[in-house]
Amino acid sequence: MALPLRQSGTLTLPGNSYCFDYESLDAGRGLFFIARLGAGQVIEVDVRANRVVRVIDGLPGVHGVMVIPARNRVYATATDANQVVAIDETTGTVLHRSPTGDYPDGLAYDPVHGTMWTTNESGSSETVVDAATGAVRGTVALGGEGGNVVYDPVGRRMLVGAQTRNELAVIDPAALQITRRVPLAGCDHDHGVALAPADRLAFVACDGNARLLTPDLTTWCITGTDRVGNDPDVLAYDTAAHRLYAAAESGWVTIGDSGRRQLTIAGRARLADGAHVVAVDPTTHSSYCPVPHGPGGRPALLTYLPTP
């Protein structure tokens, strides 16, 4: 089932073929940040000029990365050091490092309380850090290994995959307490999580059985279950186009459209080796996928545009 995409650009990235993990785009400035975990680096790319701006070192085992344009900061999880690191977006300077639990992975930002949330995967918890100062504000125990965490701007709550419980945990970010556990029937090991806030839908990638579940954020019922590539990981949602991208460790990408509050699969195909990370620009609808072996065997950032 062909992907509704056409390749629109390729940028060779520095270094060797270390694995890439999460990535984050500042669409307003056209700055793109990619976690290169094997090298402990974040690569900053100007996607408008199609050039590498800088490489930020000193982030051992980096997994998660998230840019917060309103704060002019980039946050990254230095997984091997059990830290979340704040970086100046303009200069690439490290501003502060905050302790987390074991194996920090994904990140989410709560703009109401001004906090960064870090999922401690093997630590089975969330660490909540003041986004301005780096002070740790608290910890939320999940009762099992943590998957990704996201902020729901409509419900003003955090949602996190409790992956060894096959549940979605709903957290009150003011009280730092779990208020609901949503069973994910048909899911084995929920890791990736993304939201369609206006459509009141969540998307959950189950890496144990290559399934994508669509819970309704109003009723908490599962409205759909779809097949994706083996070992699904990173999800990205284009809010303007109502389109979901699901990338998998196996190199397969699945694309779905969420019109009428129901996800419909528009394409599913193998993109490239190591293509398990995807990000999307909701203004241009470009999608970005870093791969360890691009043209000539060099690491590359592949850019795609949707086809009609």
C-alpha positions in Angstrom: 0.0 0.0 0.0 2.0 2.9 -1.3 2.7 6.0 0.8 1.0 9.2 -0.4 4.4 10.9 -0.4 7.1 12.2 -2.8 10.7 12.8 -1.7 11.5 16.5 -2.0 14.9 16.8 -0.4 18.0 15.0 1.0 20.6 16.5 3.3 23.8 14.6 4.3 24.3 14.6 8.0 27.6 14.7 9.8 29.3 11.7 11.4 28.9 8.0 10.9 25.8 5.9 11.0 24.9 6.1 14.6 21.2 5.5 15.3 18.8 8.5 15.4 16.0 8.8 17.9 13.5 11.6 18.5 13.4 14.8 16.6 11.6 18.2 17.0 10.8 21.1 14.7 10.5 24.8 15.4 8.3 25.5 12.4 8.4 29.2 12.9 12.2 29.4 12.6 12.7 26.4 10.4 15.0 24.8 12.9 15.0 21.1 13.3 16.7 19.1 16.1 17.6 15.4 15.8 18.8 13.2 18.7 21.8 11.1 17.6 21.9 8.7 20.5 25.0 6.6 19.8 27.1 9.8 19.6 25.4 11.6 22.5 24.6 14.6 20.2 21.8 16.7 19.0 22.1 17.8 15.4 20.5 21.2 14.5 19.4 21.7 10.9 18.0 24.7 9.1 15.4 23.0 7.0 14.7 26.2 4.9 18.4 26.5 3.9 18.9 22.7 3.9 22.1 22.9 5.9 23.4 21.7 9.3 23.7 24.6 11.7 25.6 22.9 14.5 26.2 19.7 16.5 25.5 19.9 20.2 27.7 17.5 22.2 27.7 16.3 25.8 24.4 14.5 25.8 25.3 10.9 26.6 22.8 8.4 25.2 20.4 11.1 24.1 16.9 9.9 23.2 14.3 12.5 23.6 14.5 16.0 22.2 11.9 18.8 22.2 12.1 22.4 21.1 9.9 25.0 22.9 10.0 28.1 20.7 8.2 30.3 23.3 11.1 29.7 25.6 13.8 29.7 23.0 15.0 26.4 24.5 15.6 22.9 23.4 15.2 20.1 26.0 16.9 16.7 25.6 17.1 13.5 27.7 20.7 12.5 28.4 19.6 8.9 29.0 23.0 7.5 30.1 23.4 10.2 32.7 19.8 10.1 33.9 19.3 13.8 33.1 17.1 16.2 31.2 19.2 19.0 29.7 18.1 22.5 28.7 19.8 24.1 25.7 19.6 27.7 24.3 17.9 27.3 20.9 19.8 30.2 19.4 23.4 29.5 20.6 23.3 25.7 21.4 24.7 26.4 24.9 23.7 24.0 27.7 21.9 26.1 30.3 21.2 23.5 33.0 20.9 19.8 33.7 18.3 18.2 36.0 18.3 14.7 37.5 15.6 12.2 36.4 14.7 8.7 37.2 16.3 5.7 35.4 16.4 5.8 31.6 14.7 9.1 30.7 13.3 8.8 27.2 10.4 10.9 25.8 9.5 14.5 26.7 6.4 16.7 26.9 5.8 20.3 27.8 3.0 21.7 30.0 2.7 25.4 29.1 0.1 26.1 31.8 2.4 25.0 34.7 5.7 25.8 32.8 7.0 22.3 33.3 8.9 19.7 31.2 7.9 16.0 31.8 10.3 13.2 31.2 9.3 9.6 31.0 11.7 7.4 32.9 11.2 4.1 31.0 12.8 1.6 33.3 12.4 3.9 36.3 8.6 3.5 35.8 7.9 7.2 36.5 7.6 10.7 35.3 10.0 13.4 36.4 8.5 16.9 36.4 11.0 19.8 35.9 10.6 23.5 36.0 11.2 24.6 32.4 12.8 27.9 33.4 15.0 26.9 36.3 15.6 23.2 35.9 14.4 22.6 39.5 12.7 19.2 40.0 9.0 19.8 41.0 8.0 16.2 41.6 7.8 12.6 40.4 4.8 10.5 39.4 5.0 6.7 39.8 3.4 4.8 36.9 3.3 1.4 38.4 5.1 -0.1 35.4 7.5 0.9 32.6 6.8 4.2 31.0 6.2 4.8 27.3 5.9 8.3 25.8 4.2 11.2 27.4 2.1 13.9 25.8 0.2 17.0 26.9 -3.5 17.4 26.1 -4.1 21.1 25.7 -7.9 20.8 25.7 -8.2 18.6 28.8 -5.0 20.3 30.4 -3.7 16.9 31.4 -0.8 14.6 30.7 -1.2 11.2 29.0 1.5 8.6 29.2 1.8 5.0 28.0 2.2 2.6 30.9 3.7 0.0 28.6 4.1 -3.0 30.8 0.5 -2.6 32.0 -0.9 -2.0 28.5 -2.7 1.1 29.8 -2.8 4.8 29.1 -2.3 6.7 32.3 -4.0 10.1 32.6 -2.3 12.5 35.0 -3.4 15.7 36.7 -0.4 18.0 36.2 -1.3 20.3 39.1 -1.8 17.5 41.7 0.9 15.2 40.1 -1.5 12.3 40.4 -2.9 9.6 38.1 -6.6 10.3 37.8 -7.5 7.5 35.3 -6.1 4.3 33.8 -7.4 3.5 30.3 -7.1 -0.2 29.4 -5.8 -0.7 25.9 -7.4 -4.0 24.8 -5.5 -5.5 21.9 -2.3 -3.7 22.6 1.0 -5.3 23.6 3.5 -2.8 25.1 2.2 0.7 24.3 5.2 3.0 23.7 4.5 5.8 21.2 1.7 8.3 21.9 0.4 11.2 19.9 -2.8 13.3 20.0 -5.2 15.0 17.7 -6.4 17.5 20.2 -9.1 19.2 18.1 -10.5 15.8 17.1 -10.3 14.5 20.7 -8.4 11.4 19.6 -5.2 9.8 20.9 -3.0 7.4 18.9 -1.0 4.7 20.7 1.7 2.6 19.0 2.0 -0.9 20.5 5.5 -2.2 19.7 5.0 -5.7 21.0 2.4 -6.6 18.3 2.6 -3.9 15.6 -0.7 -2.3 16.3 -2.0 1.3 16.4 -4.9 2.0 18.7 -7.1 5.1 18.6 -8.7 5.9 21.9 -11.4 8.6 22.1 -10.4 11.3 24.6 -14.0 12.0 25.5 -15.3 8.5 26.1 -12.0 6.6 26.5 -13.3 3.9 24.2 -11.0 2.4 21.6 -12.4 3.5 18.2 -10.0 1.7 16.0 -7.2 -0.8 15.8 -4.8 -0.8 12.8 -1.8 -2.8 11.7 1.5 -0.9 11.4 5.1 -1.8 10.7 6.9 -4.1 13.2 8.3 -2.4 16.3 6.4 0.9 15.9 8.1 3.8 17.7 7.6 7.5 16.9 4.3 9.0 16.0 3.8 12.5 14.5 0.5 14.3 13.8 -0.1 17.0 11.3 -2.8 19.1 13.0 -3.7 21.1 9.9 -4.0 18.2 7.6 -5.4 15.8 10.2 -2.8 13.2 9.2 -0.9 10.8 11.4 2.6 9.4 10.6 3.7 6.2 12.4 7.3 5.2 12.0 8.7 1.8 13.0 12.1 0.3 13.9 11.6 -2.1 10.9 11.8 0.9 8.5 8.1 0.9 7.7 6.0 4.0 7.8 2.2 4.0 8.1 0.1 7.1 7.3 -3.5 7.6 8.4 -6.1 10.4 8.0 -8.4 11.2 10.9 -11.3 12.9 9.2 -14.7 12.5 11.0 -12.9 11.4 14.1 -12.0 8.1 12.6 -8.5 7.0 11.5 -8.3 5.7 7.9 -5.1 4.2 6.7 -3.9 6.0 3.6 -0.6 4.2 3.0 1.8 1.7 4.5 5.3 0.9 3.1 8.9 0.3 3.9 10.7 3.7 3.7 14.3 2.9 4.5 16.6 1.1 7.0 16.4 2.8 10.4 13.5 5.0 9.4 11.8 4.8 12.8 11.7 8.5 13.5 9.4 11.0 11.8 8.4 14.7 12.3 6.0 16.8 10.4 5.6 20.6 9.7 1.9 21.5 10.0 2.4 24.7 7.9 4.2 23.2 4.9 3.1 19.5 5.5 6.7 18.4 4.9 7.7 15.3 6.8 11.3 14.6 7.9 13.0 11.3 8.5 16.6 10.9 9.4 18.2 7.6 8.4 21.6 6.2 9.3 22.3 5.0 5.7 21.2 7.5 3.0 22.7 8.1 -0.4 26.3 6.8 -0.6 25.8 5.1 2.7 26.0 8.3 4.7 23.6 9.5 7.4 20.9 11.7 5.8 17.8 13.7 6.5 15.1 12.7 4.0 12.3 15.2 3.3 8.9 14.4 1.9 5.8 16.2 0.7 2.3 14.7 0.5 1.0 13.7 -2.9 -2.5 14.8 -4.0 
